[in-house]
Amino acid sequence: MEYNVHTLPNGIRLLHVPAASAISHACIIINSGSRDEKEHQAGLAHFIEHLIFKRTEKRNTNQILNRLESVGADLNAYTTKEYTCIHASFLNPYLDRTLELFNDIVFHSVFPEDEMEKEKSVVLDEIASYLDQPEEAIYDDFEDLVFAGHPMGRNILGTVDSVSNITKKDILQFIKDNYHTDKIVIAVLGNYPLSKVVKTGAKYYSEIPANLHSDTRLAPPQTIAVTKTFSKPIQQAHAMMGRQAYSLYHPYKTGLLLLNNLLGGTGMSSILNLQIREKYGIAYTIESSYSPLSDTGIFSLYFGTDKEKVSKAWSLILKEFKKIRQNPLTEIQLQKAKNKFIGQIALGEENRIGLIIAMAKSLLDYDRIDDLQTIFGKIQAVSTADMANIANEILDESNLTSLTFYPLG
């Protein structure tokens, strides 16, 4: 897909993706997330994402929320381990309005004490709700095992204590330390000429003072595989297995994305879904995931089942892992896996808001955006030998950490 990048003097980059549609999509993505928090500040990045919608130097909460919703637009935000993203979908005439609002909430929020206290209650309710969902909570507890002692393992929401004790000083210092202008991308996908996007972006972002980054992130150390079980007041058992994996820049990243998709990725025809759910009827949900990050990654597998079936499920899963390690994929099997993965990626291009966010992330991570043919070429370049090496390393049972929540009794 055609795109253009314009860099402002302060380092902020404007990404322009032309698209012939009446609907436009935009985002501002900041290379800052929960891994950048100090230990006592767990949940701070996510809390800031909540608070920027509360009050700015010139708008109250209602004015912020109605600025785009009053013209039928959709405004939202999210926080991850490494990013904070605000995004919107809107009719084409409202580009100026959207980019101005992004500027206002990101760079001119005032974080009033009364709003902070109200929002703490909201986030604490969110934490409580999350803990009541074991199929969600187990992911965070598992990451805490895999990244033991490192910020990457902490829950993005934080804890009751850490959120309760966040101060305005914490917020302002975190923004100063982490909202680096050369690590911010404002991306627009819509039916506009480049000149309009650059002019509008420069209008609202040129005056932001330069705040250039220095790399202070520490990569997580490798951890020893552990097995943990807990009894909880739940009806069904929930289980996870996995390990640290390849980073965004590792040569095996594409191969592991392919292997993960084959094992337990999108769709009902994955190896684990066919074996564990369809053949044996053991688990309603079984899925694997691989998330590459800037200096590490995580591969994991999740399933939920009856307490009595957990042991059988583990046995079948490890049997499939062993089979993949001992019987490398043939060229025909690998090509089928590639065709499936390529088709899913191509269909994903239809999700335009997801597409522009992914392109903005790519610009942050790689200083470039690969077109589909380049991406497909990287997938096609993965060899059977690559897949065998990846499977032997990542699916080695002796290096897999596991976590299981069992029902009480």
C-alpha positions as CSV (number, residue, x, y, z in Angstrom):
1,M,0.0,0.0,0.0
2,E,1.3,3.5,-0.9
3,Y,2.4,5.6,2.0
4,N,4.4,8.8,2.7
5,V,6.3,9.8,5.8
6,H,7.0,13.4,6.8
7,T,9.2,14.1,9.9
8,L,8.7,17.4,11.8
9,P,11.7,19.2,13.3
10,N,10.9,17.9,16.7
11,G,11.1,14.3,15.5
12,I,7.3,13.5,15.4
13,R,6.5,11.6,12.2
14,L,3.4,12.0,10.1
15,L,2.4,8.9,8.2
16,H,0.0,9.4,5.3
17,V,-1.8,6.5,3.6
18,P,-4.1,7.5,0.8
19,A,-7.4,5.5,0.5
20,A,-10.4,6.2,-1.7
21,S,-13.1,6.1,0.9
22,A,-15.6,8.4,2.7
23,I,-14.3,7.1,6.0
24,S,-10.9,8.0,7.4
25,H,-8.9,6.4,10.2
26,A,-6.2,8.0,12.3
27,C,-4.0,7.2,15.3
28,I,-1.3,8.7,17.5
29,I,1.0,6.0,18.8
30,I,3.6,6.5,21.4
31,N,6.5,4.1,22.1
32,S,5.8,4.0,25.8
33,G,3.9,1.4,27.8
34,S,3.8,-0.5,31.1
35,R,7.3,-1.9,30.8
36,D,8.6,1.7,31.2
37,E,7.1,2.1,34.7
38,K,9.0,2.0,37.9
39,E,8.1,-0.9,40.2
40,H,5.9,1.2,42.5
41,Q,4.2,2.7,39.6
42,A,2.6,-0.4,38.1
43,G,-0.5,0.6,36.1
44,L,0.7,4.2,35.5
45,A,0.8,4.1,31.7
46,H,-2.7,2.7,31.5
47,F,-3.9,5.2,34.1
48,I,-2.6,8.1,32.0
49,E,-4.4,6.7,29.0
50,H,-7.7,6.9,31.0
51,L,-7.0,10.4,32.4
52,I,-6.2,12.1,29.1
53,F,-9.9,11.9,28.3
54,K,-10.9,13.8,31.5
55,R,-9.7,17.4,31.3
56,T,-7.4,19.5,29.2
57,E,-6.4,23.1,29.4
58,K,-9.5,24.1,27.4
59,R,-11.9,21.1,27.5
60,N,-13.8,19.2,30.2
61,T,-14.7,15.5,29.9
62,N,-18.0,16.0,28.0
63,Q,-16.4,18.4,25.5
64,I,-13.5,15.9,24.9
65,L,-15.9,12.9,24.4
66,N,-18.4,14.9,22.3
67,R,-15.8,16.5,20.1
68,L,-15.8,13.5,17.7
69,E,-18.8,11.6,18.8
70,S,-21.0,14.6,18.0
71,V,-20.1,14.0,14.3
72,G,-20.6,10.3,14.4
73,A,-16.9,9.4,14.9
74,D,-15.4,6.7,17.0
75,L,-12.7,7.5,19.5
76,N,-10.8,5.0,21.6
77,A,-7.4,4.2,23.2
78,Y,-5.4,1.3,24.6
79,T,-2.1,0.6,26.4
80,T,0.2,-2.4,25.9
81,K,3.6,-3.3,27.4
82,E,5.4,-1.1,24.9
83,Y,2.9,1.3,23.4
84,T,0.1,3.8,24.1
85,C,-2.3,4.4,21.2
86,I,-5.2,6.7,20.7
87,H,-7.2,6.1,17.5
88,A,-10.3,7.4,15.8
89,S,-12.5,6.6,12.7
90,F,-14.4,9.5,11.2
91,L,-15.9,11.0,8.0
92,N,-13.3,12.7,5.8
93,P,-14.3,16.3,6.6
94,Y,-13.2,15.9,10.2
95,L,-9.4,15.3,9.8
96,D,-8.6,18.7,11.3
97,R,-10.9,18.1,14.3
98,T,-9.4,14.7,14.9
99,L,-5.8,15.7,14.9
100,E,-6.5,18.8,17.0
101,L,-8.2,16.6,19.6
102,F,-5.3,14.1,19.6
103,N,-3.0,17.1,20.3
104,D,-5.2,18.4,23.1
105,I,-5.6,15.2,25.1
106,V,-2.0,13.9,24.7
107,F,-0.1,17.2,25.2
108,H,-2.5,19.5,27.1
109,S,-4.2,17.3,29.7
110,V,-4.1,18.8,33.2
111,F,-4.7,15.7,35.4
112,P,-6.9,17.3,38.1
113,E,-6.9,15.7,41.5
114,D,-10.7,15.2,41.6
115,E,-10.7,13.4,38.3
116,M,-7.7,11.3,39.4
117,E,-9.6,10.0,42.4
118,K,-12.7,9.2,40.4
119,E,-10.6,7.4,37.7
120,K,-8.7,5.4,40.3
121,S,-12.1,4.0,41.4
122,V,-12.9,3.1,37.8
123,V,-9.5,1.4,37.3
124,L,-9.8,-0.5,40.6
125,D,-13.2,-1.8,39.5
126,E,-11.5,-2.8,36.2
127,I,-8.9,-4.7,38.1
128,A,-11.5,-6.5,40.3
129,S,-13.5,-7.4,37.2
130,Y,-10.4,-8.7,35.5
131,L,-9.5,-10.9,38.5
132,D,-13.0,-12.4,38.4
133,Q,-12.3,-13.7,34.9
134,P,-9.7,-16.5,35.3
135,E,-9.4,-17.0,31.5
136,E,-8.1,-13.4,31.4
137,A,-6.2,-13.2,34.7
138,I,-4.2,-16.3,33.9
139,Y,-2.4,-14.6,31.0
140,D,-1.0,-11.9,33.3
141,D,0.0,-14.4,36.0
142,F,1.7,-16.5,33.4
143,E,3.6,-13.5,32.0
144,D,4.7,-12.8,35.5
145,L,6.3,-16.2,35.6
146,V,7.9,-16.0,32.2
147,F,9.3,-12.5,32.9
148,A,9.9,-13.0,36.6
149,G,11.2,-9.9,38.3
150,H,11.1,-7.7,35.1
151,P,8.6,-4.9,34.3
152,M,7.4,-6.9,31.2
153,G,5.8,-9.4,33.6
154,R,3.6,-6.9,35.4
155,N,-0.1,-6.5,34.8
156,I,-0.8,-3.5,32.6
157,L,-3.6,-2.5,34.9
158,G,-1.4,-2.4,38.0
159,T,-2.4,-3.5,41.5
160,V,-4.8,-2.1,44.0
161,D,-1.9,-0.6,46.0
162,S,0.1,0.8,43.1
163,V,-2.9,2.5,41.4
164,S,-4.2,3.8,44.7
165,N,-0.9,5.6,45.3
166,I,-0.3,7.2,41.9
167,T,0.3,10.9,42.2
168,K,0.1,13.8,39.7
169,K,3.9,14.1,40.1
170,D,4.3,10.4,39.0
171,I,2.2,11.2,35.9
172,L,4.0,14.3,34.8
173,Q,7.4,12.7,35.4
174,F,6.4,9.5,33.4
175,I,5.3,11.6,30.5
176,K,8.5,13.7,30.6
177,D,10.6,10.5,30.7
178,N,8.8,8.5,28.1
179,Y,6.8,10.5,25.6
180,H,9.7,11.1,23.3
181,T,8.9,13.1,20.2
182,D,11.1,10.9,17.9
183,K,9.1,7.9,19.2
184,I,5.7,9.3,18.3
185,V,3.9,8.6,15.0
186,I,0.6,10.3,13.9
187,A,-0.9,8.2,11.1
188,V,-3.8,9.0,8.8
189,L,-5.5,6.7,6.3
190,G,-8.0,8.6,4.2
191,N,-8.9,10.3,0.9
192,Y,-6.5,13.3,1.3
193,P,-3.5,14.5,-0.6
194,L,-0.2,14.3,1.2
195,S,0.0,18.1,1.4
196,K,-3.2,18.3,3.5
197,V,-2.0,15.7,6.0
198,V,1.4,17.4,6.3
199,K,-0.2,20.9,6.7
200,T,-2.7,19.7,9.3
201,G,-0.2,17.7,11.2
202,A,2.4,20.5,11.2
203,K,-0.3,22.9,12.4
204,Y,-0.9,21.0,15.6
205,Y,2.4,19.2,16.3
206,S,5.2,21.4,15.1
207,E,5.2,23.5,18.3
208,I,5.6,20.4,20.6
209,P,9.0,20.8,22.2
210,A,11.5,18.2,21.1
211,N,12.1,15.5,23.6
212,L,14.4,12.9,22.1
213,H,14.7,9.4,23.5
214,S,17.7,7.7,25.0
215,D,17.4,3.9,25.2
216,T,17.0,3.0,28.9
217,R,15.0,-0.2,28.5
218,L,16.6,-3.3,29.9
219,A,15.9,-6.7,28.2
220,P,14.4,-9.3,30.5
221,P,16.8,-12.0,31.6
222,Q,16.1,-15.6,30.6
223,T,14.2,-17.4,33.3
224,I,14.2,-21.1,34.4
225,A,11.1,-23.1,33.4
226,V,8.7,-23.6,36.3
227,T,5.4,-25.4,36.9
228,K,2.8,-23.7,39.1
229,T,-0.7,-24.8,40.1
230,F,-3.3,-22.8,42.1
231,S,-6.7,-23.7,43.5
232,K,-9.3,-21.0,43.0
233,P,-13.1,-20.6,43.4
234,I,-13.8,-21.3,39.7
235,Q,-15.9,-23.8,37.8
236,Q,-13.5,-24.8,35.1
237,A,-9.7,-25.4,35.0
238,H,-7.6,-22.9,33.1
239,A,-4.1,-23.7,31.9
240,M,-1.2,-22.1,30.1
241,M,2.2,-23.2,28.9
242,G,5.0,-21.3,27.1
243,R,8.3,-19.4,27.3
244,Q,10.2,-16.4,26.2
245,A,10.6,-16.2,22.5
246,Y,12.1,-14.2,19.6
247,S,12.1,-10.4,19.4
248,L,10.8,-8.3,16.6
249,Y,14.3,-8.3,15.0
250,H,15.2,-12.0,15.3
251,P,15.6,-13.8,11.9
252,Y,13.2,-16.6,13.1
253,K,10.4,-14.2,14.0
254,T,8.4,-14.9,10.8
255,G,9.0,-18.6,11.1
256,L,7.6,-18.6,14.7
257,L,4.6,-16.6,13.6
258,L,4.0,-19.3,11.0
259,L,4.5,-22.2,13.4
260,N,2.2,-20.5,16.0
261,N,-0.5,-20.1,13.3
262,L,-0.2,-23.7,12.4
263,L,-0.3,-24.9,16.0
264,G,-3.1,-22.9,17.5
265,G,-3.6,-19.6,15.7
266,T,-6.6,-18.1,13.9
267,G,-9.3,-20.5,12.6
268,M,-10.7,-23.9,13.5
269,S,-8.3,-25.9,11.5
270,S,-5.2,-25.5,13.7
271,I,-3.4,-28.6,14.8
272,L,-4.3,-28.2,18.5
273,N,-7.9,-27.3,17.8
274,L,-8.4,-30.4,15.6
275,Q,-6.7,-32.7,18.1
276,I,-7.8,-31.4,21.5
277,R,-11.2,-30.1,20.7
278,E,-12.5,-31.8,17.6
279,K,-11.0,-35.3,18.0
280,Y,-11.1,-35.7,21.7
281,G,-13.7,-33.1,22.8
282,I,-11.5,-32.1,25.8
283,A,-11.5,-28.3,25.5
284,Y,-13.9,-25.8,24.1
285,T,-11.1,-23.2,23.7
286,I,-7.5,-24.0,22.9
287,E,-5.3,-21.4,21.3
288,S,-1.7,-20.4,21.0
289,S,-0.1,-17.0,20.6
290,Y,3.2,-15.4,19.8
291,S,3.9,-11.8,20.6
292,P,7.3,-10.4,19.4
293,L,8.5,-7.4,21.3
294,S,11.4,-5.0,21.0
295,D,14.0,-7.1,22.9
296,T,12.2,-10.4,23.6
297,G,8.9,-12.1,22.9
298,I,6.5,-14.6,24.4
299,F,5.0,-17.8,23.0
300,S,2.1,-19.3,24.9
301,L,-0.7,-21.8,24.7
302,Y,-4.0,-21.6,26.6
303,F,-6.9,-24.0,27.2
304,G,-9.8,-24.3,29.5
305,T,-11.4,-27.7,30.4
306,D,-12.9,-29.7,33.2
307,K,-10.6,-30.4,36.2
308,E,-10.5,-34.2,35.4
309,K,-9.4,-33.6,31.8
310,V,-6.4,-31.3,32.4
311,S,-3.8,-34.2,32.6
312,K,-5.1,-35.7,29.4
313,A,-5.0,-32.3,27.6
314,W,-1.4,-31.7,28.7
315,S,-0.4,-35.2,27.5
316,L,-2.0,-34.7,24.1
317,I,-0.5,-31.2,23.7
318,L,3.0,-32.4,24.5
319,K,2.5,-35.3,22.2
320,E,1.8,-32.9,19.3
321,F,4.8,-30.8,20.2
322,K,7.0,-33.9,20.2
323,K,5.5,-35.0,16.9
324,I,6.4,-31.6,15.3
325,R,9.9,-31.7,16.6
326,Q,10.6,-35.3,15.6
327,N,8.8,-35.2,12.2
328,P,9.7,-31.9,10.5
329,L,7.2,-30.4,8.1
330,T,7.4,-31.5,4.5
331,E,7.6,-28.9,1.7
332,I,4.0,-29.6,0.8
333,Q,2.8,-29.2,4.5
334,L,4.8,-26.0,4.9
335,Q,3.4,-24.5,1.7
336,K,-0.1,-25.2,2.9
337,A,0.7,-23.4,6.2
338,K,2.1,-20.5,4.2
339,N,-0.9,-20.2,2.0
340,K,-3.2,-20.1,5.0
341,F,-1.1,-17.5,6.8
342,I,-0.8,-15.3,3.7
343,G,-4.5,-15.4,3.1
344,Q,-5.3,-14.4,6.7
345,I,-2.9,-11.5,6.5
346,A,-4.4,-10.3,3.2
347,L,-7.9,-10.4,4.7
348,G,-6.7,-8.5,7.7
349,E,-6.0,-5.5,5.3
350,E,-9.7,-5.0,5.2
351,N,-9.7,-3.8,8.8
352,R,-8.5,-0.3,8.0
353,I,-8.2,1.0,11.6
354,G,-6.1,-2.1,12.5
355,L,-4.1,-1.6,9.3
356,I,-3.1,2.1,10.0
357,I,-2.2,1.2,13.6
358,A,0.0,-1.7,12.4
359,M,1.7,0.6,9.9
360,A,2.4,3.2,12.5
361,K,3.9,0.5,14.8
362,S,6.0,-0.8,12.0
363,L,7.4,2.7,11.4
364,L,8.2,3.0,15.1
365,D,9.8,-0.5,15.3
366,Y,11.7,-0.7,12.0
367,D,11.7,2.8,10.5
368,R,10.0,1.4,7.5
369,I,6.7,-0.2,6.4
370,D,6.9,-3.4,4.3
371,D,4.2,-3.8,1.6
372,L,2.3,-7.1,1.3
373,Q,4.5,-8.5,-1.3
374,T,7.6,-8.0,0.9
375,I,5.8,-9.6,3.8
376,F,4.7,-12.5,1.7
377,G,8.2,-12.9,0.4
378,K,9.5,-13.2,4.0
379,I,6.9,-15.9,4.7
380,Q,7.8,-17.8,1.5
381,A,11.5,-17.6,2.4
382,V,10.9,-19.7,5.6
383,S,12.4,-23.2,5.0
384,T,11.6,-26.6,6.4
385,A,15.0,-26.5,8.1
386,D,14.0,-23.1,9.7
387,M,10.8,-24.6,11.0
388,A,12.6,-27.6,12.4
389,N,15.1,-25.4,14.3
390,I,12.3,-23.2,15.6
391,A,10.2,-26.2,16.8
392,N,13.1,-27.9,18.4
393,E,13.9,-24.7,20.4
394,I,10.5,-23.3,21.2
395,L,8.6,-26.5,21.8
396,D,11.3,-28.2,23.9
397,E,9.3,-29.4,26.9
398,S,12.2,-29.0,29.3
399,N,12.1,-25.2,28.7
400,L,8.4,-24.6,29.0
401,T,6.8,-22.9,32.0
402,S,3.3,-24.0,32.9
403,L,0.5,-22.5,35.0
404,T,-2.8,-24.1,35.9
405,F,-5.8,-22.8,37.8
406,Y,-7.8,-25.6,39.3
407,P,-11.3,-25.4,40.8
408,L,-11.4,-25.7,44.6
409,G,-12.3,-29.1,46.0
